Amino acid sequence: MRNYLLVASVLMLTFISIHAFAQEGKTGAWKAPAEADKITNPLKGNPDAIKEGKKLYKQMCAICHGDTGKGDGVAGMTLTPRPASFHSERIKKETDGAIFWKMTNGNPPMAAYKDLLHEEQRWQLVNYIRTFSSK
């Protein structure tokens, strides 16, 4: 019985440690790699890209990030960590390339859109997301 309790205790502590380690990455700010900052936005300043990005945003992003980009979408309320607010200073300071990289690669609970949206659509979304920081 004594060995059983020891093994059970070790297993429980191991599980808690693994869970805590897995959660650690989710509590800090999600950062794209430095090379993402060098990616140039080919559609920057393109009003048509913003218009198309708005349509995509309503279809793909608003459910989690909210209609006004504050990270308060219906589905986002159930996620940990919560979706980013595109009005935050942290997001405003990110390069377009970093936002594109994050959207492309994802980081759970944020989905990766590399296989769901083609490159131009992801850039359209970046351009629309930038309109939130000017509001």
C-alpha positions in Angstrom: 0.0 0.0 0.0 2.8 2.4 0.9 4.4 1.8 -2.6 1.1 2.4 -4.2 0.7 5.8 -2.5 4.3 6.8 -3.4 3.7 5.9 -7.1 0.4 7.6 -7.2 1.9 10.8 -5.6 4.8 10.8 -8.1 2.4 10.4 -11.0 0.1 13.1 -9.8 3.0 15.5 -9.3 4.3 14.6 -12.8 0.9 15.4 -14.3 0.7 18.7 -12.5 4.2 19.7 -13.6 3.5 18.8 -17.2 0.2 20.7 -17.2 1.8 23.7 -15.6 4.7 23.6 -18.1 2.2 23.4 -21.0 0.2 26.3 -19.7 3.3 28.5 -19.1 3.6 29.3 -22.8 0.0 30.3 -23.0 0.2 32.9 -20.2 2.9 35.1 -21.7 2.6 37.3 -24.8 2.8 35.3 -28.0 5.7 36.5 -30.1 6.5 35.8 -33.7 10.1 35.0 -34.6 12.3 37.9 -35.5 12.4 37.0 -39.1 8.6 37.6 -39.3 9.3 41.3 -38.8 11.1 41.3 -42.1 8.1 40.1 -44.1 6.8 42.9 -46.2 3.1 43.5 -46.6 2.4 43.5 -50.4 -1.0 45.0 -50.0 -0.3 47.8 -47.5 -2.5 50.8 -48.1 -4.7 49.0 -50.7 -8.3 49.9 -50.0 -9.6 46.9 -52.0 -7.6 44.6 -49.7 -9.1 46.2 -46.7 -12.6 45.8 -48.1 -12.0 42.1 -48.9 -10.3 41.7 -45.5 -13.4 43.0 -43.8 -15.5 40.3 -45.5 -13.1 37.6 -44.5 -12.9 38.9 -40.9 -16.6 38.7 -40.5 -16.6 35.1 -41.8 -13.5 33.8 -40.1 -12.4 36.0 -37.2 -15.3 37.8 -35.6 -16.6 34.7 -33.8 -13.5 34.8 -31.5 -12.0 38.3 -31.9 -15.4 40.1 -31.9 -17.1 42.4 -34.4 -15.0 45.3 -33.3 -11.7 43.4 -32.8 -11.6 43.7 -29.0 -11.1 39.9 -28.4 -14.7 39.6 -27.1 -16.3 37.3 -29.6 -18.8 34.7 -28.5 -16.5 31.8 -29.1 -13.5 33.7 -27.7 -15.0 33.9 -24.3 -14.5 30.2 -23.8 -10.8 30.2 -24.8 -7.7 30.3 -22.7 -5.9 32.4 -23.4 -8.5 34.8 -24.7 -8.2 36.1 -28.2 -6.1 39.2 -28.8 -7.7 42.7 -28.9 -6.5 44.4 -32.1 -6.9 47.7 -30.2 -4.1 46.8 -27.7 -0.8 48.6 -27.7 1.0 45.2 -28.0 -0.8 44.4 -31.3 -0.4 48.0 -32.6 3.3 47.7 -32.1 3.6 44.4 -34.0 4.7 44.5 -37.6 2.4 43.4 -40.4 4.8 40.5 -41.0 4.4 39.3 -37.4 0.6 39.4 -37.6 0.8 37.6 -40.9 3.1 35.0 -39.4 0.8 34.4 -36.4 -2.2 34.0 -38.6 -0.4 31.7 -40.9 1.1 29.4 -38.2 -1.4 29.7 -35.3 -0.8 28.9 -31.7 -3.6 27.0 -29.9 -6.2 28.1 -29.3 -5.5 30.4 -32.4 -5.9 28.3 -35.5 -3.3 28.2 -38.3 -4.8 29.6 -41.5 -1.9 28.5 -43.8 -4.1 25.7 -45.3 -7.4 27.5 -45.0 -6.7 30.9 -46.6 -4.4 31.7 -49.4 -1.6 34.2 -48.9 -3.4 37.1 -50.4 -6.4 36.5 -48.2 -4.2 36.5 -45.1 -2.7 39.8 -46.2 -6.2 41.2 -46.7 -7.0 40.3 -43.1 -3.8 41.9 -41.9 -4.8 45.1 -43.6 -8.3 45.1 -42.2 -7.0 44.3 -38.7 -4.9 47.4 -38.9 -8.0 49.5 -39.3 -9.0 48.7 -35.7 -5.9 50.4 -34.3 -6.9 53.6 -36.0 -10.3 53.7 -34.3 
